[in-house]
Amino acid sequence: MSTFFLLLILLFGFLITFQIAKASEYVGVLKGEKKNFESNNRVNGFLMIVFLVLGLVGVYWCNELFRGKIVGESASKHGEQIDTMLYITIAITGVVFVITQILLFWFAYKYQYSEKRKAHYFPHDNRLEVIWTVVPAIALTVLVGFGLFYWFRITGDAPENALQVEVTGKQFGWIFRYPGKDKVFGKKYYQNISDKDNNSLGLIWDDASTHDDVVVGNEMYIVKNQPVKLIINSRDVIHDVGLVQFRQKMDAVPGTPTTLWFVPKFTTDEMKKKTGNPDFEYEISCDQMCGRGHYTMRGIIKVVEEDEFKLWLLKQKPNYVQVFPDKDPNAAKPADSAKAAVTLPAPAATASIAK
């Protein structure tokens, strides 16, 4: 019903606009073409000023309404630098926007057609050409320089104490791998990939370095105030690691690993208090259209204290042990189990005989 009324309102609006246009045309015929032209010029010039004022007020109002409410404060130290770069860009382009829009609409009002004034025509001016070429070139060079500086900091070498996490995108989810005690990622081969055999990354079991690698799905744990280096891959098509709260973004390309690193500032629990949202979670999204299920490709990032991270990691079983349970060093051996089955009932039997 609401859709019907909306269409009805639009139809009436169109009819009213059409009738006003026709009435204006008839009035123009009665007044004469010249007077009608001058009248329309004055009306259009006035509307330009009205549009200018309302437009600038609207821009300011939207800025005040949504400032700090879209993505909030940056949750990484690199993100602070990205925000600074964006503020500089917005400041420069914002000043240019305001000046050019005021001139555009003011000129349309001030220099409307008049019989008392003739337009001055000149085909070329070297000074103007230099000004509107050199000034934008300098401004853009500064902005690009800032961008390159922060880009190389994000994609450059991470600190030696950085936690390394391998992030692999697939249709339609994320796989995270942590190196074991040896701090080395084991080798993998794409033809070994088999979800059926619980080898989602195609790890090569003959490589001893894979035996302690921890593989988890859709939930990544990292440590507050500790650098984290993401080694990004894709298992099928091009994906994109989007970390909006950390202001990070990097493509996941099949066969071509990419990297980025950052330092998280707040734990997940701290962000829940800062945002006032008890359900807050850091998200990892796919920012590259990757197929029909693209919209479901959402992962969770848990930022925790170091002790909590170590406890969580200790609870995770390496992928190798999940595939080969008999290789688990912490599992009870069959001989021990049999021995326990024989020896445990003995006290009860002895007690029975004594009785």
C-alpha positions, 0 to 999 in steps of 0.5 A, spaced: 500 500 500 505 504 501 508 503 494 502 505 491 501 511 495 508 513 493 507 512 486 501 516 486 504 522 489 510 521 484 505 521 478 501 528 481 508 531 482 509 530 475 502 532 473 503 539 477 510 540 474 507 539 467 502 544 468 506 549 471 511 549 465 505 549 460 502 555 464 509 558 464 509 557 456 503 561 455 505 567 460 511 567 455 507 568 449 503 573 452 508 577 455 513 576 449 519 572 447 524 578 450 521 579 456 519 572 458 527 571 456 529 576 461 524 574 467 527 567 466 534 569 467 532 573 473 528 567 476 534 562 474 539 567 477 536 567 484 535 559 484 542 559 483 543 563 489 538 559 493 541 552 491 548 555 493 546 556 500 542 550 501 547 546 498 553 548 503 548 548 509 546 541 507 554 539 506 555 542 513 549 539 516 551 532 513 558 532 516 556 534 523 551 529 523 555 523 521 562 525 523 565 519 527 559 515 526 561 511 520 567 507 522 569 511 528 576 512 531 582 508 528 583 501 532 591 501 529 597 506 529 597 505 522 590 507 521 591 514 525 596 516 519 591 514 514 586 518 517 591 524 518 592 523 510 585 523 509 584 529 513 589 533 509 586 531 503 579 533 505 581 539 507 585 541 501 579 539 496 574 541 501 577 549 500 577 548 493 570 545 493 567 551 497 571 556 493 569 553 486 562 552 488 561 559 490 564 562 484 560 558 479 553 559 482 555 567 484 557 568 477 551 565 474 547 570 478 551 576 477 553 575 470 546 573 467 544 576 461 543 584 460 542 589 454 547 594 458 553 589 458 557 585 453 561 579 454 569 580 453 572 574 449 579 573 449 582 566 446 588 565 451 591 567 457 598 564 459 598 566 466 591 563 467 594 557 464 600 557 468 596 558 475 590 552 473 596 547 471 601 548 476 597 549 482 593 543 482 600 539 480 603 541 486 597 539 490 596 533 487 604 531 488 604 533 495 597 528 496 601 522 492 607 523 496 603 522 502 600 516 500 606 513 497 609 514 504 604 511 508 603 505 503 610 503 503 610 503 511 604 499 511 607 494 506 614 494 508 618 490 512 614 488 519 618 488 526 622 482 527 617 481 533 611 481 529 606 476 530 605 472 523 598 470 520 597 467 514 590 469 511 587 465 505 581 467 502 576 462 498 569 462 496 566 464 501 570 465 507 577 466 510 582 461 513 587 463 518 594 459 519 599 460 525 606 457 525 608 453 531 613 453 536 618 453 530 615 460 528 616 457 520 610 456 516 610 449 513 610 448 505 604 447 501 601 445 494 595 447 491 594 440 488 594 437 495 588 442 497 582 437 500 576 440 504 574 432 504 581 430 507 581 436 512 587 439 508 584 446 506 590 449 505 594 443 501 599 443 506 605 438 505 605 433 510 612 430 508 615 437 511 616 437 518 614 444 519 607 443 517 606 438 523 605 444 528 602 449 524 595 451 527 589 452 521 583 455 523 577 458 520 573 465 520 576 467 526 583 470 527 586 472 534 591 477 534 595 481 540 594 488 543 600 493 542 604 487 538 605 488 531 601 483 526 604 481 519 598 478 515 601 474 509 595 474 504 593 469 499 587 466 495 585 459 494 581 460 488 579 467 485 581 474 487 579 477 494 581 483 498 582 483 505 578 489 508 580 491 515 575 497 516 577 499 523 584 498 522 584 502 516 587 496 512 586 493 505 590 489 501 588 484 495 588 476 495 591 474 489 592 466 487 599 464 486 601 471 488 602 472 496 601 480 498 603 482 505 601 488 510 602 489 517 599 494 523 599 494 530 592 494 534 591 499 539 584 496 543 582 489 545 575 487 542 572 488 549 575 495 550 572 497 543 565 494 546 566 499 551 568 505 547 563 504 542 557 502 547 556 496 543 556 490 547 556 486 540 562 489 537 566 485 533 572 487 529 571 484 522 575 482 516 571 483 509 572 481 502 572 488 498 573 485 491 566 482 488 568 474 488 562 471 486 555 470 488 556 469 495 561 475 496 556 478 501 557 472 506 564 473 506 565 476 513 570 474 518 571 476 525 578 478 528 579 478 536 584 483 539 586 480 546 591 481 551 598 477 550 596 472 556 589 470 553 592 469 546 597 464 548 592 460 552 587 460 546 593 458 541 595 452 546 588 450 546 588 449 538 590 442 535 595 443 529 592 441 522 597 435 522 594 432 528 587 433 526 588 429 520 593 424 523 590 423 530 595 417 532 600 422 531 598 427 537 603 426 542 598 428 548 593 423 546 593 417 550 597 411 547 593 404 546 598 400 551 597 405 556 590 405 556 590 397 556 594 397 562 590 402 566 584 398 564 587 392 567 590 395 574 584 400 575 579 395 577 584 391 582 583 395 588 575 394 588 577 387 587 581 387 593 576 390 597 571 385 595 575 379 597 577 383 604 570 384 605 
